[in-house]
Amino acid sequence: MTGPRLLPLVGDPPPERRDAARNREALLVAAQALVEESGPEHVTMEAVAARAGVGKGTVFRRFESREGLMAALLDHSEAAFQGAVMTGPPPLGPGAEPMERLLAFGRSRLESTLRHHALIRAAGRAGSRSYAVWSFTAMHVRYLLEQLGVEGDLPLLTTALLAPLELPILEQQLIVDGFPVDRVVDGWADLVHRVVRTPDEPGEPGQPGQPG
């Protein structure tokens, strides 16, 4: 089995005309600049239109709503993350051992979610991880579990590993419960080690298994 393919994001829209794609890119560049300057909660469609030098109606035609615009910015970050997984340097990218890649994936995914947490919230319902995004991450984790010889219900084990990396759970642990980030990362690594073990191992906490 090969690794997961880079998947299209948010509904797999048809290819845009070249000029339309350029205009969309210009709007995203303007929106990203405003997000970096003042945070996504302060970015309006009017401000994006003014920064890009177009009418407000153009922004709405492209993204339908402010949430849609924020979701499009998230798609850019997702594409970069997928590229790092597929072709970037190890240990996140190819070339490292499966366990090393899996642990690097968890840390990188957690850091990405925290880095974009305000953008995810600003995107609202539109910012929920799309099926294509979920498919990519799930395929990658399942692929690594298979490489490690993990047995059992791999789809459910994959979901169990991905759930702690989602924003609602991270907010509960980091903001409400006050856990330090290192504790969350170490806890996720411990969960991985509990899942990745050969059937004849006693399942001692924190002990990684060996590839089958």
Stockholm file with secondary structure:
# STOCKHOLM 1.0

chainA/1-212         MTGPRLLPLVGDPPPERRDAARNREALLVAAQALVEESGPEHVTMEAVAARAGVGKGTVFRRFESREGLMAALLDHSEAAFQGAVMTGPPPLGPGAEPMERLLAFGRSRLESTLRHHALIRAAGRAGSRSYAVWSFTAMHVRYLLEQLGVEGDLPLLTTALLAPLELPILEQQLIVDGFPVDRVVDGWADLVHRVVRTPDEPGEPGQPGQPG
#=GR chainA/1-212 SS CCCCCCCCCSSCCCCCCHHHHHHHHHHHHHHHHHHHHHCGGGCCHHHHHHHHTSCHHHHHHHHSSHHHHHHHHHHHHHHHHHHHHHHSCTTTSTTSCHHHHHHHHHHHHHHHHHHTHHHHHHHGGGGSCCHHHHHHHHHHHHHHHHHTTCCSCHHHHHHHHHGGGSHHHHHIIIIISCCCHHHHHHHHHHHHHHHSCCTTSCCCTTCCCCCC
#=GC SS_cons         CCCCCCCCCSSCCCCCCHHHHHHHHHHHHHHHHHHHHHCGGGCCHHHHHHHHTSCHHHHHHHHSSHHHHHHHHHHHHHHHHHHHHHHSCTTTSTTSCHHHHHHHHHHHHHHHHHHTHHHHHHHGGGGSCCHHHHHHHHHHHHHHHHHTTCCSCHHHHHHHHHGGGSHHHHHIIIIISCCCHHHHHHHHHHHHHHHSCCTTSCCCTTCCCCCC
//
